[in-house]
Amino acid sequence: MPDTPSAVALPPADTRAAREQNAERLLRASARHSHDPLTEVDWDAPIDPDLFALPAHRVSLYGTDLWREMTPRQQARLSVYELASVTSAGIWFELVLMDGLVRHVYDSDLTTRHGQYALTEVADECRHSTMFAKYIARTGYPSARPSRRASRLGKLHMLLNDTTMTFAGAIFVEEYTDAMQREMIRDESLQPLARSVARIHVIEEARHIGYAKPELERRWARMGPAGRALFRQALAVLAVQSVNETIHPRVYSLVGLDPRQARAAAAGNPEWRAAKADWARKAVAFFTDLGMIDSRSAPMWRRAALLP
């Protein structure tokens, strides 16, 4: 669904004013609350092998027979690898998002605050991707690369250059990870390094969501019935694939489990399904209010445990 020329045409004066006001607010917030993870995170601090990176009840196997058979240290290690896998997926999506934002800027006027904030967000995402990569390296997780399927889908998205979908995807992924990371920040029993990474990401991603939501609302309002029907299905596919990408099967083999057995256990685990629904709740509510999730697309969201 590539953008049509009308999608990048100069918006009406009232829209331009609203865009500028929002971008000015976000630029001021960026000036006050931007962080450098290279200097603000203690990357040399040792990682306690008995500390969880995620709350135990948010690990994919929590409550299953496999979980009960694991040692406490195995359970903690699985949480570390699952967070590393999530951050690896985060790098994949942030690269796709940065590509979309740069293309958005290419069609924008960089003398505007709206265009300038897009570049500010690209700078934020560059730092976040570097931060995630450093965290992955510290945990010993073996890869920051997406799966082959995700890599193909990312390249397809960049080829289509669908800026509207870029904003929708940003809202879903950022709201999902924001909910997860806010839980991490509140839990002082978790690994300090993981909480430091989560804190920086939560602070800066709140601005990105504030940039994407009004832009998506404006674009959705201009979309016709046929375009909306196609968009709903494509958005559901994007959300499902994004969540599937977060937990790579290799996390299970790294702690001595059979990946197929563990993956099947996670898929049927009500605790894990509840975690995904909780983390997706804010994005799902926003999309539902806009009409981006309807009776035809809802089953896809529900099968992926993103709707109750």
C-alpha positions in Angstrom: 0.0 0.0 0.0 2.4 2.7 -1.1 1.5 6.3 -0.4 -0.3 8.1 -3.2 0.9 11.6 -4.3 -2.1 13.0 -2.4 -0.8 11.4 0.8 2.3 13.6 0.8 0.7 16.8 -0.6 0.8 20.0 1.5 -1.7 19.6 4.3 -4.4 22.3 5.1 -3.3 25.3 7.2 -5.1 24.1 10.4 -3.4 20.7 10.1 0.0 22.4 9.6 -0.6 24.5 12.7 -1.5 21.4 14.8 1.5 19.6 13.5 3.8 22.4 14.3 2.5 22.9 17.8 2.9 19.2 18.6 6.4 19.0 17.1 7.5 22.1 19.0 6.3 20.5 22.3 8.2 17.3 21.4 11.4 19.1 20.5 11.4 21.0 23.8 10.9 17.7 25.6 13.7 16.1 23.6 16.1 19.0 24.6 15.3 18.4 28.2 15.0 14.6 28.4 17.4 12.9 25.9 19.9 10.4 27.1 23.2 9.0 25.9 23.2 5.2 26.8 26.9 5.0 25.9 27.8 7.2 29.0 24.7 6.8 31.2 24.6 3.0 31.4 27.2 1.1 33.4 28.1 -1.4 30.7 31.0 -2.9 32.7 28.9 -3.8 35.8 28.8 -7.6 36.3 25.5 -9.4 35.5 24.3 -11.6 38.4 23.4 -15.0 36.9 20.6 -15.4 39.5 18.8 -12.2 38.7 15.9 -12.1 36.3 15.8 -9.5 33.4 12.0 -9.7 33.1 9.5 -10.4 35.9 9.3 -14.1 36.3 5.5 -14.2 35.5 6.2 -12.5 32.2 8.6 -15.2 30.9 7.0 -17.2 28.2 7.2 -20.6 30.0 6.2 -19.3 33.4 3.7 -21.7 35.1 4.2 -24.6 32.6 5.6 -28.1 33.5 8.8 -27.1 31.7 9.2 -24.1 34.0 8.8 -26.2 37.1 11.4 -28.6 35.9 14.0 -25.8 35.4 16.4 -24.6 38.1 16.0 -21.1 39.4 19.2 -20.1 37.6 17.9 -21.6 34.3 14.7 -19.6 34.8 16.6 -16.4 35.3 18.8 -17.1 32.3 15.8 -17.7 30.1 14.4 -14.3 31.2 17.7 -12.7 30.1 17.7 -14.4 26.8 14.1 -13.5 26.2 14.8 -9.8 26.8 17.8 -10.0 24.5 15.6 -11.5 21.9 13.0 -8.8 22.4 15.7 -6.1 22.0 17.0 -7.9 18.8 13.5 -7.6 17.4 13.5 -4.0 18.5 16.6 -3.3 16.5 14.9 -4.8 13.4 11.8 -2.7 13.8 13.7 0.5 14.6 15.7 0.2 11.4 12.4 -0.2 9.5 11.0 2.8 11.4 14.1 4.9 10.7 13.8 4.2 7.0 10.2 5.2 7.0 10.9 8.4 8.9 13.7 9.4 6.6 11.4 8.9 3.6 8.8 11.0 5.5 11.3 13.7 5.9 12.2 13.5 2.2 8.7 14.5 1.4 8.6 17.2 4.1 9.8 20.7 4.6 12.8 20.7 6.9 12.2 24.3 7.8 9.2 23.1 9.8 9.3 21.8 13.3 7.4 18.7 12.2 10.2 17.8 9.8 12.9 18.6 12.3 11.3 16.4 15.0 11.3 13.5 12.5 15.1 13.8 12.3 15.3 14.1 16.1 13.4 10.8 16.4 15.8 9.2 13.9 18.7 10.3 16.2 16.9 8.8 19.2 16.3 5.5 17.4 20.0 5.3 16.3 21.0 5.5 20.0 18.4 3.0 21.0 19.5 0.5 18.4 23.1 0.9 19.6 22.0 0.5 23.2 20.1 -2.7 22.4 23.0 -4.1 20.5 25.3 -3.5 23.5 22.8 -5.1 25.8 22.6 -8.2 23.6 26.4 -8.4 23.5 26.6 -8.2 27.3 24.2 -11.1 27.8 26.0 -13.4 25.4 22.9 -13.8 23.3 24.3 -14.8 19.9 22.5 -12.6 17.4 21.0 -9.1 16.8 19.7 -10.2 13.4 16.0 -10.7 12.7 14.6 -14.0 11.5 14.6 -14.5 7.7 10.9 -14.0 7.6 11.1 -10.7 9.4 14.0 -9.6 7.3 11.9 -10.3 4.1 8.9 -8.5 5.5 11.0 -5.5 6.5 12.5 -5.2 3.1 9.0 -5.5 1.6 7.7 -2.7 3.8 10.7 -0.5 2.8 10.0 -1.2 -0.8 6.3 -0.3 -0.5 7.2 2.9 1.4 3.9 3.0 3.2 4.3 5.9 5.6 0.9 5.4 7.2 1.8 1.8 8.1 5.1 3.0 9.4 3.3 5.2 11.9 0.8 2.5 12.8 3.6 0.0 13.3 5.5 2.4 15.5 2.5 2.9 17.7 2.0 -0.8 18.1 5.6 -1.8 18.8 6.4 1.1 21.0 3.2 0.7 23.1 3.8 -3.0 23.5 7.5 -2.6 24.6 6.6 0.4 26.7 4.1 -1.7 28.8 6.7 -4.4 29.2 9.5 -2.1 30.1 7.4 -0.1 32.6 6.9 -3.3 34.5 10.6 -3.8 34.5 11.4 -0.3 35.8 9.0 -0.8 38.7 10.5 -4.2 39.8 13.6 -3.4 41.8 14.5 -7.1 42.1 15.4 -7.3 38.4 18.8 -7.1 36.7 20.1 -3.4 37.0 21.5 -3.3 33.5 18.1 -4.4 32.0 16.3 -1.8 34.0 18.7 0.9 32.9 18.1 0.1 29.3 14.3 0.0 29.8 14.3 3.4 31.6 16.0 5.2 28.8 13.8 3.6 26.2 10.6 4.4 28.0 11.4 8.0 28.5 12.3 8.7 24.9 9.7 6.4 23.2 6.8 8.3 24.9 7.7 11.2 22.6 7.7 9.0 19.5 4.2 7.8 20.3 3.1 11.4 20.7 4.4 12.1 17.2 3.0 9.1 15.5 -0.6 9.1 16.9 -1.9 12.4 15.5 -0.1 11.8 12.2 -1.8 8.4 11.9 -5.2 9.9 12.8 -4.9 12.5 10.1 -3.9 9.9 7.5 -6.6 7.5 8.5 -9.3 10.2 8.2 -8.3 10.7 4.5 -8.4 7.0 3.6 -11.3 5.6 1.7 -13.3 2.5 2.5 -11.3 0.1 0.3 -8.0 1.4 1.6 -9.2 1.1 5.1 -10.3 -2.5 4.7 -6.9 -3.5 3.2 -5.0 -1.5 5.9 -6.8 -3.3 8.7 -5.7 -6.7 7.4 -2.1 -5.4 6.8 -1.9 -3.9 10.3 -3.0 -7.2 11.9 -0.3 -9.0 10.0 2.3 -6.5 11.1 1.3 -6.8 14.7 1.2 -10.6 14.7 4.6 -10.8 13.0 6.2 -8.2 15.3 5.1 -10.2 18.4 6.1 -13.5 16.9 9.6 -12.0 16.3 10.1 -11.0 19.9 10.8 -14.6 21.2 13.2 -16.5 18.9 13.2 -20.3 19.5 16.9 -20.2 20.1 16.3 -18.7 23.6 15.1 -22.2 24.7 18.1 -24.1 23.3 20.4 -21.7 25.0 19.1 -22.9 28.4 19.1 -26.5 27.5 15.5 -27.0 26.4 14.1 -28.6 23.2 13.0 -25.5 21.1 10.0 -27.2 19.6 8.7 -28.6 22.9 9.3 -25.2 24.6 7.7 -23.2 21.8 4.6 -25.4 21.9 4.4 -25.0 25.7 4.7 -21.3 25.4 2.0 -21.1 22.7 -0.5 -22.8 24.9 0.5 -21.1 28.1 -2.3 -18.9 29.5 0.2 -16.8 31.5 2.1 -16.0 28.3 -1.0 -15.2 26.4 -2.1 -12.9 29.2 1.2 -11.1 29.1 1.0 -10.4 25.4 -2.6 -9.1 25.8 -1.6 -6.9 28.7 1.3 -5.4 26.8 -0.8 -4.8 23.6 -3.8 -3.3 25.4 -3.1 0.4 24.9 -2.3 0.0 21.2 -5.3 -2.2 20.6 -7.6 0.3 22.4 -6.2 3.1 20.2 -6.6 1.2 17.0 -10.1 0.0 18.0 -11.3 3.5 18.7 -10.1 4.7 15.3 -11.8 1.7 13.6 -8.5 0.0 12.5 -9.6 -3.2 14.2 -13.0 -4.4 13.3 -15.0 -7.7 13.3 -13.1 -8.9 10.2 -9.6 -8.3 11.4 -10.2 -8.9 15.2 -9.9 -12.8 14.9 -6.3 -12.4 13.7 -5.4 -10.3 16.7 -7.3 -12.7 19.0 -5.5 -15.8 17.7 -2.2 -14.1 18.4 -3.4 -13.4 22.0 -3.3 -9.6 21.4 -7.0 -9.4 22.1 -8.7 -11.2 25.1 
